[in-house]
Amino acid sequence: MLDVSDLAVSFGEQSVVSGVDFTVDRGSLVGLVGPNGAGKTTVLRALKGTLDPDTGTVRVDGDPIREKSAKAVSRLVASTPQGTALSFDFSVRQTVEMGRTPHLGRFDRMGEDDQRAVERAMERASVAEFADRPFTSLSGGERQRVLLARALAQETPVLLLDEPTASLDINHAVRTLELVRTLVDDGKTAVAAIHDLNLAARYCDELVLLAGGRVRAAGRPADVLTSDTLRDAFDAETLVTTQPGTDAPLVTPLSERESVARRVHVIGTGTPAAAAVSKLAGAGCQVSIGVVPAGDTAAERAADLDCEAVTVPTFAGIDDAARERAADLAAAADAVVIAGETGDGNRPVIEAGNACLAVESGGSGHASGALDTVPLAGLSEAVASLPSATERDAARPLDQSATD
């Protein structure tokens, strides 16, 4: 439905975007993501024909928009701006009615079909209750929804959204993207510049990552939102896992503190153990976990982060081979961390470890009263404070000599 080929835009001598190529399939939602100043708004302006690129072509349904009149383009492409200011103090209804302009002649009045389109758009964007209020009396989030209603009233096959959730609380942000998702599932094609990577990953079919005025990656969210790609685009360290209940990536920014160079074996199950694995892997630790049932949240989190997991079939019990492998990992680790339920079968694994920590409120099946207990937030710092296995091994002969 949309094809962008070799797009380049500059303002004076300042290049904004260059060599931008991507396509948008009919009936799909594509998210433009990237750091501030990456050129997302510039690309959207080129897509709707309000900005002439220096080079390149934008096609809508196969036709170059440069060859169409502004009114003809407006019957194909509707958009919502990033800002929510209007030059005149119109009512909400009058604002939404502006969306019908491309369908009217110079002296035409709105007919019944136009009125129905306006009412339908206000209902879908949840702004019908504001219909008679002045636009300027609304909050930023309410204005954003009115401008979305105006775009819906335009009844175009393509919808462009510039930061549609920027002024919205999380509830209305989710409702807005759920609405856009519904429209797309009904056949509309949409492109949205979205600053929240996790919302973009959850609702978009594909992402185009812009940075430095160029496309750094494009494709499925899971293929675009990787730690390496995000490091290149944002110059930031991130931990990428999976959003609960979906296969969408979950991006967690990491602080720029020094990496914790420790090997850690986690024993436990469920969300507490999964959180411990994420925390430790994000701090730079080499993490393993087990024995844990296959399919457990903690085992899946370990797989997401490429951490070794010693697993057994659900409800099968711990066999000797799994217990021995987990015990070897615990013995070689600098620390063993207990989080969540461990079960009696993991007791030999716990006993194989040299330095054990328990995460607070882990509900561990192991009696952790004799263990040092730390909050999840302080787990990586606690692990960093422990001597490494190499340091302990080096100290052990001295201790043995002193005993002798």
MINURO-459597 format. One line per field, with one value per residue (C-alpha): residue number from 1; residue in three letters; x, y, z. Coordinates in Angstrom, 3 decimals. Example, Ala and Ser with C-alpha at 12.3 -4.5 7.8 and 13.67 -1.06 7.14 Angstrom:
% MINURO-459597
n	(1|2)
res	(Ala|Ser)
c1	(12.300|13.670)
c2	(-4.500|-1.060)
c3	(7.800|7.140)
***
This chain:
% MINURO-459597
n	(1|2|3|4|5|6|7|8|9|10|11|12|13|14|15|16|17|18|19|20|21|22|23|24|25|26|27|28|29|30|31|32|33|34|35|36|37|38|39|40|41|42|43|44|45|46|47|48|49|50|51|52|53|54|55|56|57|58|59|60|61|62|63|64|65|66|67|68|69|70|71|72|73|74|75|76|77|78|79|80|81|82|83|84|85|86|87|88|89|90|91|92|93|94|95|96|97|98|99|100|101|102|103|104|105|106|107|108|109|110|111|112|113|114|115|116|117|118|119|120|121|122|123|124|125|126|127|128|129|130|131|132|133|134|135|136|137|138|139|140|141|142|143|144|145|146|147|148|149|150|151|152|153|154|155|156|157|158|159|160|161|162|163|164|165|166|167|168|169|170|171|172|173|174|175|176|177|178|179|180|181|182|183|184|185|186|187|188|189|190|191|192|193|194|195|196|197|198|199|200|201|202|203|204|205|206|207|208|209|210|211|212|213|214|215|216|217|218|219|220|221|222|223|224|225|226|227|228|229|230|231|232|233|234|235|236|237|238|239|240|241|242|243|244|245|246|247|248|249|250|251|252|253|254|255|256|257|258|259|260|261|262|263|264|265|266|267|268|269|270|271|272|273|274|275|276|277|278|279|280|281|282|283|284|285|286|287|288|289|290|291|292|293|294|295|296|297|298|299|300|301|302|303|304|305|306|307|308|309|310|311|312|313|314|315|316|317|318|319|320|321|322|323|324|325|326|327|328|329|330|331|332|333|334|335|336|337|338|339|340|341|342|343|344|345|346|347|348|349|350|351|352|353|354|355|356|357|358|359|360|361|362|363|364|365|366|367|368|369|370|371|372|373|374|375|376|377|378|379|380|381|382|383|384|385|386|387|388|389|390|391|392|393|394|395|396|397|398|399|400|401|402|403|404)
res	(Met|Leu|Asp|Val|Ser|Asp|Leu|Ala|Val|Ser|Phe|Gly|Glu|Gln|Ser|Val|Val|Ser|Gly|Val|Asp|Phe|Thr|Val|Asp|Arg|Gly|Ser|Leu|Val|Gly|Leu|Val|Gly|Pro|Asn|Gly|Ala|Gly|Lys|Thr|Thr|Val|Leu|Arg|Ala|Leu|Lys|Gly|Thr|Leu|Asp|Pro|Asp|Thr|Gly|Thr|Val|Arg|Val|Asp|Gly|Asp|Pro|Ile|Arg|Glu|Lys|Ser|Ala|Lys|Ala|Val|Ser|Arg|Leu|Val|Ala|Ser|Thr|Pro|Gln|Gly|Thr|Ala|Leu|Ser|Phe|Asp|Phe|Ser|Val|Arg|Gln|Thr|Val|Glu|Met|Gly|Arg|Thr|Pro|His|Leu|Gly|Arg|Phe|Asp|Arg|Met|Gly|Glu|Asp|Asp|Gln|Arg|Ala|Val|Glu|Arg|Ala|Met|Glu|Arg|Ala|Ser|Val|Ala|Glu|Phe|Ala|Asp|Arg|Pro|Phe|Thr|Ser|Leu|Ser|Gly|Gly|Glu|Arg|Gln|Arg|Val|Leu|Leu|Ala|Arg|Ala|Leu|Ala|Gln|Glu|Thr|Pro|Val|Leu|Leu|Leu|Asp|Glu|Pro|Thr|Ala|Ser|Leu|Asp|Ile|Asn|His|Ala|Val|Arg|Thr|Leu|Glu|Leu|Val|Arg|Thr|Leu|Val|Asp|Asp|Gly|Lys|Thr|Ala|Val|Ala|Ala|Ile|His|Asp|Leu|Asn|Leu|Ala|Ala|Arg|Tyr|Cys|Asp|Glu|Leu|Val|Leu|Leu|Ala|Gly|Gly|Arg|Val|Arg|Ala|Ala|Gly|Arg|Pro|Ala|Asp|Val|Leu|Thr|Ser|Asp|Thr|Leu|Arg|Asp|Ala|Phe|Asp|Ala|Glu|Thr|Leu|Val|Thr|Thr|Gln|Pro|Gly|Thr|Asp|Ala|Pro|Leu|Val|Thr|Pro|Leu|Ser|Glu|Arg|Glu|Ser|Val|Ala|Arg|Arg|Val|His|Val|Ile|Gly|Thr|Gly|Thr|Pro|Ala|Ala|Ala|Ala|Val|Ser|Lys|Leu|Ala|Gly|Ala|Gly|Cys|Gln|Val|Ser|Ile|Gly|Val|Val|Pro|Ala|Gly|Asp|Thr|Ala|Ala|Glu|Arg|Ala|Ala|Asp|Leu|Asp|Cys|Glu|Ala|Val|Thr|Val|Pro|Thr|Phe|Ala|Gly|Ile|Asp|Asp|Ala|Ala|Arg|Glu|Arg|Ala|Ala|Asp|Leu|Ala|Ala|Ala|Ala|Asp|Ala|Val|Val|Ile|Ala|Gly|Glu|Thr|Gly|Asp|Gly|Asn|Arg|Pro|Val|Ile|Glu|Ala|Gly|Asn|Ala|Cys|Leu|Ala|Val|Glu|Ser|Gly|Gly|Ser|Gly|His|Ala|Ser|Gly|Ala|Leu|Asp|Thr|Val|Pro|Leu|Ala|Gly|Leu|Ser|Glu|Ala|Val|Ala|Ser|Leu|Pro|Ser|Ala|Thr|Glu|Arg|Asp|Ala|Ala|Arg|Pro|Leu|Asp|Gln|Ser|Ala|Thr|Asp)
c1	(0.000|2.926|6.324|9.176|12.196|15.545|13.963|16.265|15.301|17.517|16.851|19.445|22.767|21.507|20.644|17.744|17.121|18.926|18.498|15.315|13.629|10.716|7.322|4.066|1.726|-1.977|-3.766|-0.676|0.603|4.230|5.937|8.644|10.962|14.272|15.941|14.848|15.941|16.147|13.838|10.564|8.361|10.164|9.422|5.749|5.510|6.951|4.462|1.482|2.833|3.269|7.041|8.784|11.862|15.149|15.245|13.220|9.643|6.640|3.918|0.452|-1.347|1.188|0.881|3.526|1.894|3.993|1.763|-1.478|-3.194|-3.224|-6.955|-6.470|-3.713|-5.985|-8.555|-5.884|-3.886|-5.082|-2.740|-2.543|0.151|2.520|1.324|-2.272|-2.616|-5.283|-5.292|-8.962|-11.177|-13.431|-15.704|-14.769|-17.485|-16.291|-12.744|-13.729|-15.869|-12.688|-11.844|-14.597|-13.090|-11.301|-14.638|-16.492|-16.465|-15.612|-19.233|-20.628|-22.293|-21.968|-24.592|-25.983|-23.101|-20.626|-22.478|-22.531|-18.793|-18.197|-20.399|-18.782|-15.279|-16.080|-17.537|-14.541|-12.073|-14.159|-14.662|-18.427|-19.032|-16.883|-18.688|-19.874|-16.898|-14.239|-11.157|-8.928|-10.767|-9.524|-6.455|-3.527|-4.596|-8.203|-7.018|-4.915|-7.990|-10.014|-7.343|-7.413|-11.201|-10.663|-8.329|-10.836|-13.609|-11.472|-12.112|-8.870|-7.231|-3.960|-3.527|-0.339|0.146|2.909|3.479|-0.219|0.381|2.731|0.176|-1.796|-1.708|-1.020|-4.723|-5.590|-2.324|-3.269|-6.871|-5.627|-3.292|-5.989|-8.267|-5.583|-4.963|-8.695|-8.771|-5.777|-7.308|-10.365|-8.183|-6.767|-3.017|-1.232|2.213|2.885|5.900|6.027|8.595|7.665|9.502|7.484|4.131|5.474|6.626|3.278|0.980|2.955|3.311|6.693|9.088|11.389|14.239|15.640|18.834|21.137|18.707|18.966|17.140|19.196|16.810|13.374|11.177|9.385|9.707|11.683|14.194|14.552|14.609|17.811|20.409|23.015|20.704|19.498|23.082|23.909|20.816|20.455|24.001|22.478|22.695|19.425|18.121|15.679|13.337|9.708|6.534|4.417|1.693|3.031|6.026|6.669|10.084|10.359|13.121|14.595|17.251|20.302|22.326|25.835|27.551|30.479|29.580|29.482|31.929|30.564|29.209|25.913|23.685|20.014|17.837|14.095|11.008|8.369|8.430|10.898|13.540|12.845|13.323|16.603|17.868|16.962|18.579|21.829|22.083|21.401|24.282|26.667|26.781|27.155|23.945|22.671|19.572|18.266|16.942|13.672|10.615|10.613|8.113|8.456|8.626|12.199|13.272|11.722|13.412|16.766|16.173|15.361|18.687|20.771|21.456|21.966|18.949|18.943|15.362|13.215|9.724|6.912|5.744|8.467|10.679|14.423|16.507|20.117|21.602|19.848|20.724|24.384|24.641|23.005|25.270|28.329|27.130|26.494|29.925|31.670|29.696|30.895|27.489|24.258|21.070|17.836|14.625|11.164|10.323|13.266|11.797|13.530|15.081|17.327|18.816|22.019|22.401|22.157|24.647|27.090|27.373|30.009|28.331|24.546|22.207|18.427|16.236|13.778|10.168|11.251|9.066|11.947|11.330|14.844|15.222|16.972|17.215|20.953|21.517|22.189|18.946|18.946|16.243|16.009|17.044|20.342|21.027|23.703|25.571|25.476|26.860|29.579|30.701|31.397|34.815|34.994|35.364|38.962|39.725|38.142|40.114|43.335|42.599|41.597|45.162|46.112|43.132|43.963|47.582|46.416|44.101|46.854)
c2	(0.000|2.315|2.250|4.558|4.437|6.200|9.065|11.973|15.259|18.163|21.624|23.945|22.197|19.991|16.455|15.060|11.661|9.928|6.678|5.690|2.602|0.598|-0.760|-1.106|-3.953|-3.302|-3.939|-3.703|-1.407|-0.304|1.593|4.195|4.075|5.657|8.338|11.970|13.760|10.524|11.870|10.069|13.164|14.173|10.779|11.049|14.495|13.097|10.214|12.555|14.866|18.032|17.938|17.462|15.239|16.151|12.710|9.542|8.518|7.866|5.722|5.117|2.139|2.146|5.831|8.485|11.075|13.805|13.442|13.943|17.089|17.827|17.051|13.736|12.762|13.735|11.216|8.524|9.533|10.958|11.995|13.163|15.708|15.479|18.829|19.450|23.212|24.710|28.255|28.867|27.906|25.362|22.971|19.303|18.489|21.250|19.979|16.431|17.722|19.130|15.530|15.540|18.463|16.291|14.720|18.035|20.504|24.141|25.132|21.792|21.373|18.225|15.598|12.720|10.421|13.036|13.484|9.733|9.551|12.308|10.657|7.271|8.759|10.539|7.358|5.263|7.774|8.139|11.899|12.054|13.321|16.379|17.186|20.669|21.715|24.098|22.229|24.516|23.520|19.934|18.330|17.361|13.726|14.607|16.838|13.981|11.776|14.506|14.821|11.056|11.301|13.967|11.599|8.745|10.961|11.442|7.754|7.128|3.754|4.999|6.500|8.262|8.903|11.096|10.103|9.220|8.250|11.097|13.047|10.059|8.176|4.465|3.570|5.863|5.025|1.354|2.142|4.305|1.632|-1.025|1.143|1.543|-2.204|-2.831|-0.448|-2.213|-5.628|-4.309|-3.430|0.037|0.591|2.594|4.018|5.410|7.151|5.718|6.636|3.793|0.747|-1.731|-0.377|-0.367|-3.978|-5.095|-3.503|-3.154|-5.838|-4.462|-1.744|0.612|1.785|5.173|6.643|9.278|9.890|6.324|3.033|0.883|-2.086|-3.050|-6.086|-7.958|-6.354|-9.357|-8.955|-5.180|-4.740|-6.550|-5.371|-4.943|-2.921|-0.719|-0.114|1.060|3.280|4.702|4.332|2.617|-0.774|-2.688|-6.026|-7.542|-10.261|-11.113|-9.344|-11.666|-13.472|-12.471|-13.043|-9.280|-8.052|-6.300|-3.670|-2.704|0.052|-0.785|1.615|2.385|0.954|-1.459|-5.011|-7.610|-10.289|-13.255|-16.697|-17.231|-20.285|-19.596|-22.189|-21.639|-21.372|-18.931|-15.159|-14.698|-16.856|-15.273|-11.826|-12.914|-14.273|-10.997|-8.890|-10.847|-11.168|-7.452|-6.746|-8.709|-11.960|-15.344|-16.995|-20.566|-22.007|-25.379|-27.814|-26.243|-27.658|-27.103|-24.382|-22.647|-18.848|-18.932|-21.485|-19.409|-16.262|-18.064|-19.134|-15.525|-14.425|-17.321|-18.608|-22.331|-23.957|-27.480|-28.611|-31.687|-32.403|-30.838|-33.093|-35.629|-35.072|-34.444|-37.251|-37.997|-36.604|-33.238|-33.016|-33.798|-31.177|-28.509|-29.386|-29.009|-25.545|-24.552|-25.778|-23.842|-20.658|-17.710|-17.598|-19.557|-17.500|-18.971|-17.349|-18.869|-22.480|-24.884|-28.235|-30.983|-32.429|-29.382|-29.660|-31.380|-28.586|-25.951|-27.827|-27.992|-24.211|-22.325|-18.956|-18.815|-15.818|-15.850|-13.220|-11.638|-12.852|-15.660|-18.201|-20.631|-24.265|-24.349|-23.197|-19.914|-18.780|-19.460|-17.677|-14.035|-12.553|-9.580|-7.617|-8.153|-4.540|-5.140|-8.625|-7.770|-5.564|-8.371|-10.849|-8.388|-8.116|-11.854|-13.285|-15.133|-18.914|-18.443|-16.218|-18.731|-21.611|-19.639|-18.931|-22.494|-23.995|-21.194|-21.937|-25.629|-24.938|-22.800|-25.582|-28.164)
c3	(0.000|0.755|-0.889|0.105|-2.189|-1.675|0.269|1.139|2.794|3.823|5.204|3.771|4.119|6.948|5.840|7.874|6.259|3.438|1.523|3.363|1.876|3.256|2.258|4.158|3.244|2.902|6.193|8.411|11.153|10.833|13.635|13.074|16.078|16.909|19.044|19.074|15.922|13.913|11.200|12.042|11.687|8.490|6.951|7.931|6.360|3.143|3.255|3.431|0.727|2.792|2.302|-1.035|-0.679|-2.325|-3.927|-3.793|-4.385|-2.150|-3.701|-2.291|-3.789|-6.619|-7.589|-6.806|-4.542|-6.156|-9.227|-7.270|-6.020|-2.303|-2.169|-3.959|-1.513|1.391|0.179|0.425|3.490|6.823|9.601|13.180|14.127|17.051|18.437|19.493|18.890|16.598|15.189|15.987|18.890|17.201|19.036|19.093|16.545|14.194|14.520|13.608|10.716|9.144|8.299|5.676|3.720|1.110|0.183|-0.372|-3.229|-2.595|-1.969|-0.786|2.587|4.639|3.863|5.885|4.943|6.149|9.446|10.006|9.357|11.937|14.571|13.954|14.254|17.537|18.999|17.982|19.440|22.643|22.276|21.567|25.118|24.317|21.054|22.014|24.126|22.795|21.620|23.713|26.918|26.644|28.154|25.957|25.913|25.061|22.215|20.873|20.712|18.948|16.279|15.848|15.407|12.739|10.871|11.172|9.797|6.699|5.870|4.027|3.394|4.956|8.435|9.586|13.301|14.713|18.357|18.930|22.576|23.567|25.644|26.906|30.191|29.902|29.899|26.988|25.202|25.209|24.194|21.311|19.975|20.466|18.306|15.632|15.772|15.233|12.257|10.740|11.298|9.421|6.422|7.043|6.572|9.280|9.978|13.454|14.948|18.470|21.107|23.496|22.144|24.175|22.973|19.416|19.776|21.161|18.578|15.349|12.698|11.659|12.807|10.924|13.142|12.158|13.567|12.175|9.319|7.998|8.386|10.766|10.804|9.499|9.961|12.722|16.186|17.469|14.632|15.009|18.783|19.679|22.158|19.423|17.161|20.011|21.126|17.609|17.277|20.784|22.126|25.154|26.810|26.998|28.165|25.661|26.910|26.062|27.156|29.358|27.461|24.014|21.772|21.595|22.783|26.148|26.193|29.560|29.652|31.724|33.799|32.631|35.677|35.404|34.447|37.236|36.058|38.021|37.211|39.010|39.217|40.027|41.731|41.793|39.625|38.469|38.342|41.269|39.560|36.155|37.693|39.275|35.945|34.207|36.920|36.892|33.112|32.785|35.162|32.964|34.928|33.253|34.441|34.528|36.187|37.253|37.815|36.612|34.792|31.039|30.160|33.518|33.342|34.634|32.019|29.226|30.507|30.525|26.916|25.968|27.417|26.082|29.596|30.169|31.800|33.185|32.682|33.184|31.817|33.833|36.703|35.848|38.876|38.870|37.393|38.307|35.083|35.469|39.158|38.445|35.671|37.832|40.753|38.509|37.419|41.051|42.154|39.370|39.987|42.029|43.725|43.956|44.134|45.449|44.212|44.240|45.007|44.783|45.817|47.754|44.592|44.243|47.737|46.463|43.909|46.637|48.788|45.860|45.777|47.737|48.335|48.550|48.551|48.839|47.200|49.630|49.412|47.161|48.897|48.638|49.430|50.881|54.460|53.829|57.431|57.461|54.146|53.433|52.125|49.751|47.892|44.143|43.533|45.360|44.009|41.442|43.931|46.518|43.986|42.975|46.600|46.834|45.990|42.688|42.630|41.464|44.447|46.814|45.282|45.623|49.270|50.142|50.412|52.793|54.947|54.828|55.916|58.761|59.918|59.718)
***
